Amino acid sequence: TSGLGDWTVNRKKIPSGIDGLARKINRIGLDFGIWVEPEMVNPESELFKAHPDWAIKHPKITPSLGRHQLILDLSKKEVRDYLAEAMETLIEHANIKYVKWDMNRNFTDLYSSELESSNQGALLHLYQLGLYEILNRLTNRFPEVLFESCASGGNRFDMGMLQYMPQIWTSDNTDGYHRQLIQYGTSFLYPQSVMGAHVSDSPSAQAVRKTPLETRFNISAFGILGYEFDLTHLTPFETKVIQKQIVFYKEHRKLMQFGDYYRLRNPFESNGTCLAVVSKDRKEAILGLFNTLQGANGSLETIDMHMLDPNMTYDITNRKQYMNLSDFGYLVKHALPVRLNPNGVLFHILKNRYLFETETEQQTIAGDILVNKGFTPKQNFIGSGINQNVRLMGDFGSRMYYFKTTEGKHA
């Protein structure tokens, strides 16, 4: 309720200052990033008390607050200079590698003391130009700092902001299922290399929906991968799985972010979605297959792979994925060679530690077959039998397949 606008360190909260905090983070092997909302001001701030005319509001009307905030008037040069200098001081006095620039409320009470009454309609345009001026100043001053744009999620997902910030937070909605819809739609205009995409808690805060950890990773990997939850609350199972996910992503990050992107199944019209990224030379590809609801006794799936090279031969493997034993409940007796009481202590210990590996996919297929006939993964679960030859995805389950040309082999 009182901090926005006053960009100085509260030494009671951070005795060592931002620079000291950054050094502590650096000492444990991490880069330091910071989240700021420079365009906002709280009426209880020192800045507002000193310069009430710097906020967008009508002088004769009590302004509407959003999140206890007003918006600073960036059409004013003195406001732009203040914000630019405050951010420059912050960044240059600490080893900051990343800045998330957020904007979190609607424009209301549109009025600027900078403009004549007859020209108030120009405020929003001048505001945006003022924002660009600030960002141009900062990004030229600190070319090594990664800036990310955010506005209550993806409300500033536009070309103008991408001039200054090479990635944008796609949406505050990080639900594993909703993200499939969000990123599918965003991909019609923007490449995956600018879409911020994070693995967050389950159940999700937005839908109170439980989705598998592997699915949350698989959809986030088709963007700029990140994780956002309290690491101290992770189970040993989650920690081990996340470590394996990060190794895979780092190994294939260039392909995931810069490969040609294909939408193979529309999630708005089907029971799931299917995405692929393909290298420019078509020697590598990654396919993501996402399920919405698990069917019963389904038929074999064949996935269109027309974007591959018909003159090459591909080795196809699936990314190793893991299920939590709690997903099975009392059916765990069909998945393990020993019988366990799903309500017992031993089962509770195992479910938080044991990595139950899903099926293994390994095929070598000529490119012309893949291009003309498609790719058929292992049979989905049909209600009986759980083994290495059965693809048990479940509700909101997913798989990721890696295609790589076999050197010296041709169709």
Secondary structure as GFF3:
##gff-version 3
##sequence-region A 1 411
A	DSSP	alpha_helix	17	27	.	.	.	ID=ss1
A	DSSP	beta_strand	32	36	.	.	.	ID=ss2
A	DSSP	beta_strand	40	41	.	.	.	ID=ss3
A	DSSP	alpha_helix	46	50	.	.	.	ID=ss4
A	DSSP	three_ten_helix	52	54	.	.	.	ID=ss5
A	DSSP	beta_strand	70	71	.	.	.	ID=ss6
A	DSSP	alpha_helix	77	92	.	.	.	ID=ss7
A	DSSP	beta_strand	96	102	.	.	.	ID=ss8
A	DSSP	three_ten_helix	117	122	.	.	.	ID=ss9
A	DSSP	alpha_helix	123	141	.	.	.	ID=ss10
A	DSSP	beta_strand	146	150	.	.	.	ID=ss11
A	DSSP	alpha_helix	159	162	.	.	.	ID=ss12
A	DSSP	beta_strand	167	169	.	.	.	ID=ss13
A	DSSP	alpha_helix	178	186	.	.	.	ID=ss14
A	DSSP	three_ten_helix	192	194	.	.	.	ID=ss15
A	DSSP	beta_strand	195	200	.	.	.	ID=ss16
A	DSSP	alpha_helix	213	220	.	.	.	ID=ss17
A	DSSP	beta_strand	224	228	.	.	.	ID=ss18
A	DSSP	three_ten_helix	231	233	.	.	.	ID=ss19
A	DSSP	alpha_helix	236	258	.	.	.	ID=ss20
A	DSSP	beta_strand	260	265	.	.	.	ID=ss21
A	DSSP	beta_strand	272	278	.	.	.	ID=ss22
A	DSSP	beta_strand	284	291	.	.	.	ID=ss23
A	DSSP	beta_strand	313	318	.	.	.	ID=ss24
A	DSSP	beta_strand	322	323	.	.	.	ID=ss25
A	DSSP	three_ten_helix	325	327	.	.	.	ID=ss26
A	DSSP	three_ten_helix	329	334	.	.	.	ID=ss27
A	DSSP	alpha_helix	345	351	.	.	.	ID=ss28
A	DSSP	beta_strand	356	357	.	.	.	ID=ss29
A	DSSP	beta_strand	362	366	.	.	.	ID=ss30
A	DSSP	alpha_helix	367	373	.	.	.	ID=ss31
A	DSSP	beta_strand	398	405	.	.	.	ID=ss32
###
